[in-house]
Amino acid sequence: GRDYSRVVLRAEGDIEHGRLAEASTELLWRHALTGFWNRDLGIRYDAGHGPGQGWLAAGVSGLAPYWLELGATAYLGYDGQTALVLEAEYEILFTQRLVLQPAIELTAYGSNDAERGQGRGLSDVVTGARLRYEISRQFAPYLGWEWQASLGERANQLREEHEATQENRWVAGIRFWF
């Protein structure tokens, strides 16, 4: 798309023991509200832990003062489940091509859904940093580290299953746009 209207496809997932453990894919229509803020509308589909779930998505994203990138997205699942994701990230330029990007993401759910691994209230916190090398502005491979912690009801569900409530992980991927 262009500056005022574009389509955004976001996908991320976790691979454990050579298998896809969890995946989330979003297809959003992003429309400019102001010079620095956008409105996002679209759909999301989660697969992996339990049965898949579709969501309607609505949110805002943009650039706050001091170049802090913020995002807030609300989700409504087809079975009445609700979720809210808040994100913040910042870019530290070491050179024109080498960029360190620390980030934090908070996820909250409106009700418990043990089958899908969702606990009511603030459920997950993910923080970390990614180091990317921009071969061009449109194509940049990255390598990073993340710390993820489950909280509240989600942490209780994991303890009952004798699983860890916190984990460290390495991440790798490609950031691209056209």
Accessible surface in RSA format (square Angstrom, percent):
REM  Atomic radii and reference values for relative SASA: ProtOr
REM  Chains: A
REM  Algorithm: Lee & Richards
REM  Probe-radius: 1.40
REM  Slices: 20
REM RES _ NUM      All-atoms   Total-Side   Main-Chain    Non-polar    All polar
REM                ABS   REL    ABS   REL    ABS   REL    ABS   REL    ABS   REL
RES GLY A   1    83.03 102.4   0.00   N/A  83.03 102.4  23.83  65.4  59.20 132.6
RES ARG A   2   197.78  83.0 192.73  98.2   5.05  12.0  73.25 100.1 124.53  75.5
RES ASP A   3   114.35  80.1 100.61 100.1  13.74  32.5  23.20  54.6  91.16  90.9
RES TYR A   4   161.05  75.2 160.33  91.2   0.73   1.9 112.06  84.2  48.99  60.4
RES SER A   5    42.68  36.1  36.78  49.1   5.91  13.6  31.47  67.0  11.21  15.7
RES ARG A   6    95.58  40.1  91.61  46.7   3.97   9.5  20.21  27.6  75.37  45.7
RES VAL A   7   104.13  68.5  82.37  74.6  21.76  52.4  82.37  71.6  21.76  59.0
RES VAL A   8    24.49  16.1  21.33  19.3   3.17   7.6  24.49  21.3   0.00   0.0
RES LEU A   9   123.61  68.8  94.25  67.4  29.37  73.8  94.25  66.2  29.37  79.0
RES ARG A  10    82.43  34.6  78.81  40.2   3.62   8.6  54.01  73.8  28.43  17.2
RES ALA A  11    76.75  70.6  41.45  64.0  35.29  80.3  42.06  59.2  34.69  91.9
RES GLU A  12   121.14  69.5 108.29  81.9  12.85  30.6  47.60  92.1  73.54  60.0
RES GLY A  13    46.29  57.1   0.00   N/A  46.29  57.1  11.85  32.5  34.44  77.1
RES ASP A  14    45.68  32.0  41.88  41.7   3.80   9.0  12.25  28.8  33.43  33.3
RES ILE A  15   129.97  74.0  99.55  74.2  30.42  73.3  99.55  71.7  30.42  82.6
RES GLU A  16    93.13  53.5  85.01  64.3   8.11  19.3  30.13  58.3  62.99  51.4
RES HIS A  17   187.11 102.3 143.60  99.8  43.51 111.3 108.76 112.1  78.35  91.2
RES GLY A  18    73.90  91.1   0.00   N/A  73.90  91.1  34.40  94.4  39.50  88.5
RES ARG A  19   180.86  75.9 175.75  89.6   5.10  12.2  64.16  87.7 116.70  70.7
RES LEU A  20   105.85  58.9  83.30  59.6  22.54  56.7  83.31  58.5  22.54  60.7
RES ALA A  21    32.83  30.2  17.21  26.6  15.62  35.5  25.63  36.1   7.20  19.1
RES GLU A  22    88.40  50.8  88.40  66.9   0.00   0.0  19.63  38.0  68.77  56.2
RES ALA A  23    23.47  21.6  18.70  28.9   4.77  10.8  21.32  30.0   2.15   5.7
RES SER A  24    28.36  24.0  26.27  35.1   2.09   4.8  20.53  43.7   7.83  11.0
RES THR A  25    59.73  42.5  57.01  57.8   2.72   6.5  36.44  48.9  23.30  35.2
RES GLU A  26    16.85   9.7  16.71  12.6   0.14   0.3   1.14   2.2  15.71  12.8
RES LEU A  27    85.21  47.5  82.24  58.8   2.97   7.5  82.24  57.8   2.97   8.0
RES LEU A  28     1.97   1.1   0.12   0.1   1.85   4.7   1.97   1.4   0.00   0.0
RES TRP A  29   101.32  40.7  99.24  48.0   2.08   4.9  89.63  47.8  11.69  19.0
RES ARG A  30    45.72  19.2  44.70  22.8   1.02   2.4   4.31   5.9  41.40  25.1
RES HIS A  31    54.23  29.6  54.16  37.6   0.07   0.2  28.54  29.4  25.68  29.9
RES ALA A  32    21.65  19.9  10.04  15.5  11.61  26.4  10.04  14.1  11.61  30.7
RES LEU A  33    86.87  48.4  54.83  39.2  32.04  80.5  58.02  40.7  28.85  77.6
RES THR A  34    83.50  59.4  65.81  66.7  17.69  42.2  77.25 103.8   6.25   9.5
RES GLY A  35    78.86  97.2   0.00   N/A  78.86  97.2  38.11 104.6  40.75  91.3
RES PHE A  36   124.46  62.3 114.45  70.9  10.01  26.0 121.15  73.4   3.31   9.5
RES TRP A  37    77.86  31.2  76.85  37.2   1.02   2.4  58.57  31.2  19.29  31.3
RES ASN A  38    36.96  25.5  36.96  35.7   0.00   0.0   0.00   0.0  36.96  35.7
RES ARG A  39    84.30  35.4  84.30  43.0   0.00   0.0  26.56  36.3  57.75  35.0
RES ASP A  40     3.51   2.5   3.48   3.5   0.04   0.1   0.19   0.4   3.33   3.3
RES LEU A  41    73.23  40.8  71.58  51.2   1.65   4.1  71.72  50.4   1.52   4.1
RES GLY A  42    22.26  27.4   0.00   N/A  22.26  27.4  16.56  45.4   5.70  12.8
RES ILE A  43    96.01  54.6  95.91  71.5   0.10   0.2  95.91  69.1   0.10   0.3
RES ARG A  44    23.72  10.0  20.30  10.3   3.42   8.1   2.17   3.0  21.55  13.1
RES TYR A  45   116.24  54.3 113.63  64.7   2.60   6.8  83.17  62.5  33.06  40.8
RES ASP A  46    25.91  18.2  25.21  25.1   0.70   1.7  21.02  49.5   4.90   4.9
RES ALA A  47    39.25  36.1  33.27  51.3   5.98  13.6  37.59  52.9   1.66   4.4
RES GLY A  48    42.45  52.3   0.00   N/A  42.45  52.3  12.85  35.3  29.60  66.3
RES HIS A  49    70.46  38.5  57.18  39.7  13.28  34.0  35.59  36.7  34.87  40.6
RES GLY A  50    39.91  49.2   0.00   N/A  39.91  49.2  19.78  54.3  20.12  45.1
RES PRO A  51    61.68  45.0  46.30  42.2  15.37  55.9  57.76  47.7   3.91  24.3
RES GLY A  52    19.56  24.1   0.00   N/A  19.56  24.1   2.38   6.5  17.18  38.5
RES GLN A  53     0.84   0.5   0.67   0.5   0.17   0.4   0.67   1.4   0.17   0.1
RES GLY A  54    13.55  16.7   0.00   N/A  13.55  16.7  13.27  36.4   0.28   0.6
RES TRP A  55     6.57   2.6   0.00   0.0   6.57  15.4   2.79   1.5   3.78   6.1
RES LEU A  56   111.90  62.3 109.76  78.5   2.14   5.4 109.96  77.2   1.94   5.2
RES ALA A  57     6.15   5.7   0.10   0.2   6.05  13.8   1.17   1.7   4.98  13.2
RES ALA A  58    48.85  44.9  45.66  70.5   3.20   7.3  45.91  64.7   2.94   7.8
RES GLY A  59    14.36  17.7   0.00   N/A  14.36  17.7  10.73  29.4   3.63   8.1
RES VAL A  60    65.07  42.8  64.49  58.4   0.58   1.4  64.49  56.0   0.58   1.6
RES SER A  61    19.16  16.2  19.16  25.6   0.00   0.0  18.11  38.6   1.06   1.5
RES GLY A  62    12.70  15.7   0.00   N/A  12.70  15.7  10.21  28.0   2.49   5.6
RES LEU A  63    43.82  24.4  36.69  26.3   7.13  17.9  36.69  25.8   7.13  19.2
RES ALA A  64    13.71  12.6   9.52  14.7   4.19   9.5  10.58  14.9   3.14   8.3
RES PRO A  65   108.76  79.3  91.16  83.1  17.60  64.0 103.26  85.3   5.50  34.2
RES TYR A  66   194.09  90.6 178.22 101.4  15.87  41.3 135.78 102.0  58.31  71.9
RES TRP A  67   171.46  68.8 166.18  80.4   5.28  12.4 136.21  72.6  35.25  57.2
RES LEU A  68    66.84  37.2  66.84  47.8   0.00   0.0  66.84  46.9   0.00   0.0
RES GLU A  69    58.70  33.7  57.15  43.2   1.55   3.7  15.12  29.2  43.58  35.6
RES LEU A  70    63.06  35.1  57.68  41.3   5.38  13.5  60.10  42.2   2.96   8.0
RES GLY A  71    12.08  14.9   0.00   N/A  12.08  14.9   7.81  21.4   4.27   9.6
RES ALA A  72    32.82  30.2  30.30  46.8   2.51   5.7  30.73  43.3   2.09   5.5
RES THR A  73     6.61   4.7   6.26   6.3   0.35   0.8   1.10   1.5   5.51   8.3
RES ALA A  74    52.39  48.2  48.84  75.4   3.55   8.1  49.10  69.2   3.29   8.7
RES TYR A  75     9.45   4.4   3.99   2.3   5.46  14.2   1.98   1.5   7.48   9.2
RES LEU A  76    91.18  50.8  88.78  63.5   2.40   6.0  88.78  62.4   2.40   6.5
RES GLY A  77     4.47   5.5   0.00   N/A   4.47   5.5   0.19   0.5   4.28   9.6
RES TYR A  78   150.50  70.3 109.05  62.0  41.45 107.9 102.79  77.2  47.71  58.8
RES ASP A  79    82.28  57.6  44.27  44.1  38.00  89.9  39.92  93.9  42.36  42.2
RES GLY A  80    55.69  68.7   0.00   N/A  55.69  68.7  32.18  88.3  23.51  52.7
RES GLN A  81     7.22   4.0   5.07   3.7   2.15   5.1   5.36  11.4   1.86   1.4
RES THR A  82    59.23  42.1  58.55  59.4   0.68   1.6  45.78  61.5  13.45  20.3
RES ALA A  83     6.91   6.4   0.15   0.2   6.75  15.4   3.36   4.7   3.55   9.4
RES LEU A  84    75.28  41.9  74.14  53.0   1.14   2.9  74.14  52.1   1.14   3.1
RES VAL A  85    12.66   8.3  12.48  11.3   0.18   0.4  12.48  10.8   0.18   0.5
RES LEU A  86    73.97  41.2  72.65  52.0   1.32   3.3  72.95  51.2   1.02   2.7
RES GLU A  87    55.67  32.0  49.12  37.2   6.55  15.6  16.65  32.2  39.02  31.9
RES ALA A  88    24.39  22.4  21.88  33.8   2.51   5.7  22.72  32.0   1.67   4.4
RES GLU A  89    52.04  29.9  49.01  37.1   3.03   7.2   9.71  18.8  42.33  34.6
RES TYR A  90    84.97  39.7  84.72  48.2   0.25   0.6  44.98  33.8  39.99  49.3
RES GLU A  91    47.67  27.4  35.42  26.8  12.25  29.2   7.81  15.1  39.86  32.5
RES ILE A  92    67.85  38.6  64.92  48.4   2.93   7.1  67.85  48.9   0.00   0.0
RES LEU A  93    98.03  54.6  69.06  49.4  28.97  72.8  69.06  48.5  28.97  77.9
RES PHE A  94   112.50  56.3  80.76  50.0  31.74  82.6  84.15  51.0  28.35  81.1
RES THR A  95    76.94  54.7  64.81  65.7  12.13  28.9  72.60  97.5   4.34   6.6
RES GLN A  96   123.49  69.1 120.65  88.2   2.83   6.7  55.49 118.1  68.00  51.6
RES ARG A  97   108.69  45.6 108.40  55.3   0.29   0.7  21.56  29.5  87.13  52.8
RES LEU A  98    58.45  32.6  58.45  41.8   0.00   0.0  58.45  41.0   0.00   0.0
RES VAL A  99     2.51   1.7   2.51   2.3   0.00   0.0   2.51   2.2   0.00   0.0
RES LEU A 100    48.59  27.1  48.59  34.8   0.00   0.0  48.59  34.1   0.00   0.0
RES GLN A 101    16.31   9.1  15.29  11.2   1.01   2.4   3.34   7.1  12.97   9.8
RES PRO A 102    46.53  33.9  44.70  40.8   1.82   6.6  45.12  37.3   1.40   8.7
RES ALA A 103    39.87  36.7  31.57  48.7   8.30  18.9  36.44  51.3   3.43   9.1
RES ILE A 104    75.91  43.2  73.25  54.6   2.66   6.4  74.42  53.6   1.49   4.1
RES GLU A 105    51.18  29.4  50.55  38.2   0.64   1.5   9.22  17.8  41.96  34.3
RES LEU A 106    56.29  31.3  55.50  39.7   0.79   2.0  55.63  39.1   0.66   1.8
RES THR A 107    13.32   9.5  13.18  13.4   0.14   0.3   6.22   8.4   7.09  10.7
RES ALA A 108    28.30  26.0  27.22  42.0   1.08   2.5  27.41  38.6   0.89   2.4
RES TYR A 109    24.62  11.5  18.04  10.3   6.58  17.1   3.11   2.3  21.51  26.5
RES GLY A 110    37.41  46.1   0.00   N/A  37.41  46.1  22.70  62.3  14.71  32.9
RES SER A 111    52.00  43.9  51.42  68.6   0.58   1.3  38.26  81.5  13.74  19.2
RES ASN A 112    82.38  56.8  56.86  54.9  25.52  61.5  20.40  49.1  61.98  59.9
RES ASP A 113    25.78  18.1  20.44  20.3   5.34  12.6  12.20  28.7  13.59  13.6
RES ALA A 114    64.71  59.5  52.26  80.6  12.45  28.3  52.51  73.9  12.20  32.3
RES GLU A 115   117.61  67.5  98.92  74.8  18.69  44.5  41.32  79.9  76.29  62.3
RES ARG A 116    37.17  15.6  27.24  13.9   9.93  23.7   4.87   6.7  32.30  19.6
RES GLY A 117     9.64  11.9   0.00   N/A   9.64  11.9   0.80   2.2   8.83  19.8
RES GLN A 118     9.68   5.4   9.68   7.1   0.00   0.0   2.87   6.1   6.80   5.2
RES GLY A 119     0.15   0.2   0.00   N/A   0.15   0.2   0.12   0.3   0.02   0.1
RES ARG A 120   154.98  65.1 147.29  75.1   7.69  18.3  28.33  38.7 126.65  76.8
RES GLY A 121    31.47  38.8   0.00   N/A  31.47  38.8  31.42  86.2   0.05   0.1
RES LEU A 122    81.16  45.2  69.31  49.6  11.85  29.8  69.31  48.7  11.85  31.9
RES SER A 123     0.31   0.3   0.00   0.0   0.31   0.7   0.31   0.7   0.00   0.0
RES ASP A 124    27.76  19.4  27.52  27.4   0.25   0.6   7.34  17.3  20.42  20.4
RES VAL A 125    20.63  13.6  20.63  18.7   0.00   0.0  20.63  17.9   0.00   0.0
RES VAL A 126    27.77  18.3  26.88  24.3   0.89   2.1  26.88  23.4   0.89   2.4
RES THR A 127    44.45  31.6  43.62  44.2   0.83   2.0  25.19  33.8  19.26  29.1
RES GLY A 128    12.82  15.8   0.00   N/A  12.82  15.8   7.72  21.2   5.09  11.4
RES ALA A 129    31.24  28.7  26.80  41.4   4.44  10.1  27.75  39.1   3.49   9.2
RES ARG A 130    73.24  30.8  72.90  37.2   0.34   0.8  15.63  21.4  57.62  34.9
RES LEU A 131    76.36  42.5  70.87  50.7   5.49  13.8  70.87  49.8   5.49  14.8
RES ARG A 132     8.24   3.5   7.54   3.8   0.70   1.7   3.65   5.0   4.59   2.8
RES TYR A 133   107.66  50.3 106.58  60.6   1.09   2.8  74.00  55.6  33.66  41.5
RES GLU A 134    15.34   8.8  15.34  11.6   0.00   0.0   1.36   2.6  13.98  11.4
RES ILE A 135    96.15  54.7  83.58  62.3  12.57  30.3  84.81  61.1  11.34  30.8
RES SER A 136    45.75  38.7  41.10  54.9   4.64  10.7  37.92  80.7   7.83  11.0
RES ARG A 137   129.00  54.2 115.88  59.1  13.12  31.2  60.80  83.1  68.20  41.3
RES GLN A 138    75.34  42.1  74.56  54.5   0.78   1.8  23.15  49.3  52.19  39.6
RES PHE A 139    83.03  41.5  82.50  51.1   0.53   1.4  82.50  50.0   0.53   1.5
RES ALA A 140     2.61   2.4   2.61   4.0   0.00   0.0   2.61   3.7   0.00   0.0
RES PRO A 141    49.79  36.3  47.18  43.0   2.61   9.5  47.45  39.2   2.35  14.6
RES TYR A 142    43.26  20.2  32.95  18.7  10.31  26.8  13.61  10.2  29.65  36.6
RES LEU A 143   105.79  58.9 102.91  73.6   2.88   7.2 102.91  72.3   2.88   7.8
RES GLY A 144     6.84   8.4   0.00   N/A   6.84   8.4   6.84  18.8   0.00   0.0
RES TRP A 145   103.88  41.7 103.33  50.0   0.55   1.3  93.30  49.7  10.58  17.2
RES GLU A 146    23.86  13.7  23.86  18.1   0.00   0.0   3.02   5.8  20.84  17.0
RES TRP A 147    76.05  30.5  76.05  36.8   0.00   0.0  67.23  35.8   8.82  14.3
RES GLN A 148    27.57  15.4  27.57  20.1   0.00   0.0   5.51  11.7  22.06  16.7
RES ALA A 149     3.71   3.4   3.71   5.7   0.00   0.0   3.71   5.2   0.00   0.0
RES SER A 150     7.68   6.5   2.67   3.6   5.02  11.6   0.00   0.0   7.68  10.8
RES LEU A 151    65.42  36.4  62.51  44.7   2.91   7.3  65.32  45.9   0.10   0.3
RES GLY A 152    47.73  58.9   0.00   N/A  47.73  58.9  35.96  98.7  11.76  26.3
RES GLU A 153    72.90  41.9  71.69  54.2   1.20   2.9  12.14  23.5  60.76  49.6
RES ARG A 154    29.56  12.4  29.39  15.0   0.17   0.4   0.00   0.0  29.56  17.9
RES ALA A 155     3.42   3.1   3.42   5.3   0.00   0.0   3.42   4.8   0.00   0.0
RES ASN A 156    64.49  44.5  63.27  61.1   1.22   2.9  16.47  39.6  48.01  46.4
RES GLN A 157    22.20  12.4  20.44  14.9   1.76   4.2  17.37  37.0   4.83   3.7
RES LEU A 158    13.38   7.5  13.38   9.6   0.00   0.0  13.38   9.4   0.00   0.0
RES ARG A 159   136.21  57.2 124.28  63.4  11.93  28.4  61.18  83.6  75.04  45.5
RES GLU A 160   140.21  80.5 113.91  86.2  26.31  62.6  49.05  94.9  91.17  74.4
RES GLU A 161    80.80  46.4  57.63  43.6  23.17  55.2  39.15  75.7  41.64  34.0
RES HIS A 162   172.09  94.1 137.33  95.5  34.76  88.9 100.50 103.6  71.59  83.3
RES GLU A 163    97.38  55.9  82.84  62.7  14.54  34.6  29.47  57.0  67.91  55.4
RES ALA A 164    77.93  71.7  49.16  75.9  28.77  65.4  59.02  83.1  18.91  50.1
RES THR A 165    28.70  20.4  23.47  23.8   5.23  12.5   5.33   7.2  23.37  35.3
RES GLN A 166   102.93  57.6  90.66  66.3  12.27  29.2  18.52  39.4  84.41  64.0
RES GLU A 167    72.72  41.8  65.02  49.2   7.71  18.3  26.91  52.0  45.81  37.4
RES ASN A 168    98.92  68.2  73.18  70.7  25.74  62.0  19.58  47.1  79.34  76.7
RES ARG A 169    54.59  22.9  48.39  24.7   6.20  14.8  34.10  46.6  20.49  12.4
RES TRP A 170   191.44  76.8 167.06  80.9  24.38  57.2 137.88  73.5  53.56  86.9
RES VAL A 171    26.32  17.3  20.38  18.4   5.95  14.3  26.32  22.9   0.00   0.0
RES ALA A 172    78.31  72.0  47.60  73.5  30.70  69.8  47.76  67.3  30.55  80.9
RES GLY A 173    24.75  30.5   0.00   N/A  24.75  30.5  20.70  56.8   4.05   9.1
RES ILE A 174    95.18  54.2  71.39  53.2  23.79  57.3  71.39  51.4  23.79  64.6
RES ARG A 175    96.80  40.6  90.52  46.1   6.28  15.0  37.30  51.0  59.50  36.1
RES PHE A 176   129.44  64.8 106.73  66.1  22.71  59.1 106.78  64.7  22.66  64.9
RES TRP A 177   137.27  55.1 129.64  62.7   7.64  17.9 121.83  65.0  15.44  25.1
RES PHE A 178   204.02 102.1 157.66  97.7  46.36 120.6 181.87 110.3  22.15  63.4
END  Absolute sums over single chains surface
CHAIN  1 A    11318.4       9391.4       1927.0       7105.1       4213.3
END  Absolute sums over all chains
TOTAL         11318.4       9391.4       1927.0       7105.1       4213.3
